[in-house]
């Protein structure tokens, strides 16, 4: 049976506790929130109610391996708040997954949805597993078992899943099918990021990377950088990083560096993005693409470029490398790539560095996920042009709000984005009151 942990409030005088949540990623989310809560003059007891997740679920997922043995994997789902609507967020299959990481990602998703004006709270899930160690049949078995264990706690008006690191539209189809078999009818709106043939929306796979590229374009306009004279380095060449590279290249930006967990390449003259994409389509990873352009993955982050896009894991920009960054635009394609210590170092550069914070920069995915959910509920689907136009309109509104708030309050773009998101959740909770 799943173990469910409900957040238990303390007295108003006591500081809020992390409870079952721990680890550097969760601590990072807490420190970011506290900084913004100080700016908003938020009382200690109010902070706990707004910050701490409503519900954390832990499940055991046993499956039959191809060799006949039984393996048990641990899965998690964290639902941050349901004040504005159902929770929404991805499901990650990775060997690093733990409840602290999932909790932090759910919290960041709440601020992101609120910033973009989406009627969601933040959710996130994951299974502690290396997906590359599973056969296709084992991956399907694990996906279906995880969703089966989550059925009592999710639903189109409760918690809507989506893909994340280590999962894709195929996994989302298995999730949807498992839930639908339990319900006795097809429920396409239980997940987003599905294949178009199964109720998905056009443009969802490219949405996050396309949104990163849009925000970079707007930042280049602010910094008066001409795309045809700009260079970019992309850390992480999965779905987000590869689409970002492709979109930036279409704008005229020269991609001089890319990396994934297997290899890193740098060429000041520019890399062939289409050749890189073809290599990854065939081999799944960057390793083996070239021997001539190989470089150290850590060193890649500090190579000269106009645009640096960390689009891999959390905590890529730290106190150890922040002072050595040579970019003019830092576009956070990943969630939580910059630590608070690194933020303090980068702040010393002032207007010389334009940071696009993660909850704005990578919001394209959840925006188009929202579009998919709406289309599924209505059973009425849009075309490519309409999806892209609505995505850019949503990002533009949020971009302008962040820039305006940062200028008005004389705070960083990150603090401005977080303040806008936190304020929205705060006001909604105040308006609804406390039950009972």
Buried (B, 14 or more C-beta within 10 A) or exposed (E): EBEEBEBEEBEEEEEBEBBBBBBBBBBBBBEBBBBBBEBBEBEBBBBBBBBBBBBBBBBEBEBEEEEEEEBEBBBBBBBBBBBBBBBBBBBBBBEBBBBBBBBBBBBBBBBBBBBBBBEBBBBBBBBBBEBEEBEEEBBBBBBBBBBBBBBEBBBBEBBBBBBBBBBBBBBBBBBBBBBBBEEEEBBBBBBBBBBBEBBBBBBBBBBBBBBBBBBBBBBBEEBEBEBEEBBBBBBBBBBBBBBBBBBBBEBEBBBBBBBBBBBBBBBEEBBBBEEBBEBBEEEEBBEEBBEEBBBEBEEBBBBEBBBBBBBBBBBBBBEEBBEEBEBBBBBBBBBBBBBBBBBEBBEEBEEEBBBBBBBBBBBBBBBBBBBBBBBBEEEEBBEEEEBBEBBBEBBEEBBEBBBEBBEEEEBBBBBBBBBBBBBBBBEBBEEEEEEE
